[in-house]
Amino acid sequence: MKLEYRFQDESAHNKEIEHLVNELSRYNLSKISTLYQYTKIFSKKIKSDQKLSSIIDFPYGASDNTMRSQMIQNAIKNGANSVEIVLPFHLLSNAMYTSLKKDIEQTFEICEKNKVDLSYILEYRVFNYSVLYRACKLLCRQKINNIYISTGYKVDNLYDHLIAIAMIKKNVPDINITCNANIFTEKHLDILNAADITALSLNSIPSLETATKFISNL
């Protein structure tokens, strides 16, 4: 199981980030994700070969296309070699699929040109499955098949999260979904292992410690 770490503290002090980076260096992480505004300081502190992802337009995907494109380019300039884009929820809720397709194409073009990994963030607690299926199929047609189904901004339930993953995978089998539900105990990790979850994004050091020990004992 691959482990990622995501940092979504909206009011962190730089010294907290420095301490966190020192802590994270002890773990084997496939990626560290951070809110857009912290991209630059993380890029200065983490190891040069570490995958750093900038979370763009968190938490609602409410910015317009021009602003989102600028944020992506700024994140890349500030050291990100991966980006996670919150899908524009206002376009999805209004079934504006032509505009959504244009937004995705523009984002893909920027990331491909800069050789930057690209993932999208959806929200299963806001949209029904038929809407999520259509969004995922739209992404796959643009050769984007890595997603998160939750922003992590609302209280999440592990079982609901896994049901959403299973439902989407059943209907869009080519999509790769990283689980970013709240994980606190080894029981949670047992459930993930039984569900064949292969990638997990965590947001606390205690959860990361528990997951690391669990994986080492498999």
N, C-alpha and C positions, 0 to 999 in steps of 0.2 A: 504494500500500500504506500503510495507516494504521499508525502506530507508537505503542505504549504502553510505559510503563516500570513494572516491578513491583519493589518493595523487600521482600525477605523475610529480611533479616538479623535473627535473633532476639535479638541481643545488642549492637545498635548504640548508640553514644554520641550524645547530642544534637548534639555538634559535628560528628560525621560526617554527620549528616542535614543540617545547615545547609550544609556543603560540597557535599553531593550536590545539594541543591536549586539552589544556584548553578550547578552544572554542567548540570543538566537544563534550566535556563532558556534555554540556547543552542539547544535542539532544538524542533522542531515536533511536539509530542506530543498525541495525542488524549485521553490519560488517563494519570494517575499512580496506581498502586495500591500500597497499603502494608498491612502487618500492622495489625490492629485497634489494638494498643497504641500505634502511632505516629501514628494519625490526627490527633490534636490538634496535635502539633508540626508535622506537614506542612501542616496547614491554616493555621497561623500564618505559614509561611515561603513557600509557593508563591503565585503570582499569583492574585488574587481571581477571575479568570475561568477558571482552570485546573480541569479536571475531576479531582476527587480521589475515588478509590475505596478503601473500607476492606474488607480481606479478613477475612471473619468465620469463626471456628471452624477456623482453620488448625492442623494439616494434615489432621485425620481426621474433622472434622464430628462430634465425639464428645459435644458438649454436648446437654442436653435442650432441648426446645422453648422453655421459659420463659427459659432463660439465653440462647439464641440470639436470641430476640426482644429481650431487654434489650440485648444487644451491638449489635444493629442500631440501636436507638433511641439508644444512647449514641454510636455512630459518627456518626449524623446530627447530634446535638447538638454533637459535636466538630468538625463542619465537612465531613463527607463528603457529596457529592452523588451518590454512586454506591456500591453495595455488591456484593461478590462473595462468595457464600455457598458454603462447602464443603458439598456434599450430605451428609446424615447417612448415612455409610457403614454404620453398624450397622443402620439400617432397611432399606437396600438389600440387604445381604447376607442378611438374614432374611426377605426378601420381604414386609416389612410395608408394603405399598403404601398402605393406608388411612391409617396414621400418617404416612407420607411425604407423601401428598397434603394432609393437614391442616397439616403443617409448611410446605409450599410455599404453601398458601393464606394462612396467617397472615403469612408473610414478604411475599408479594405485597401484601397489604392494608396493611401498615406502609409499604412503599415507595411504593405508589400514593398513599396519604394524604399522604406527605411529598414527593411529586414527585421521588423519587430513582430513578435507573437501577438495574436489577437484573440480575445475571448469576449463573449457578451454575457451580461447579467440580466436575468429575467426576474419575475416575481410571481411565484405560483399562488401566493395568498391574495393577489389582486385580480388575476385573470383566470378565466375558466380554461379547461384543458384544450378545447377546440381552438381557442385563440393562441395558446402556447404552442400547439402543434404547428399552426400556420407560421408563426414567427420562427420556429426552429427549422421548418422546411425552407423558408426564405433565406435563412442563414446558410444552410447546407448548399443551396443552389449557388451561393457566392463563395463556396469552398471554405466556409467558416463553420467548424464543427465542435468547437470547445465552448461550453457554457457553464454558468452557475444558475441555478433556478431560484435563488433567493439573494436579496441584497444584504441580508443580515441586519437590516435596520429595524425589523419588527421581531417580536418574540416568536421564536420558531419551535416547532415540535418535531422531534426526530422521526417519529412514525409518519406524520404527514409529509415530511420532506422526502422520505424514502418512497412513499406511495407516489408522489409527484414524479420522482426520478423514474420509477418503474413504468408509469403511465406514458411518459414522454418517450422513453426508450422503446417501448412496445410499438409506438406509432411512428417514431423517427429513429430507427435503429442506428443510423450513421452518426448520431450526435454523441459527443463525449461529455459527460456531466461530472463535474467535481462536486462532491458533497460538502456543503459548508454549513450544515446544521450545527446547533450548539451541542458540544460533546463535553461531558463532565466526568463520566465514570467508565470503568472497564466493561461494564454491562452494555453501555452504549456502543463500545467498540466491538463487542461480541456480535451485537445486532448488525453493525455495518459489515463485519466480516462474513456473516451468514448471508447477507444481501449482495455479496460479491462487489462491494464498493472498492475501487482500486485507487481512488484519489480523494484526499481529505484536506480541507482548508480549515485551519484552527485560528482562534483569536485570543488565546491566552497561554501563558507559559505553563500553568498547571495542566491544562488540557494537552499541550504539546508533550510535556513530560510523561503523562499517562499513556498517550498514544505511542510514544517512542518505546516505552517499556513493553507495551502490549505487542507491538510489531516484533520486537527482539525475541519475544517468547513464542512466537508462532512456529 
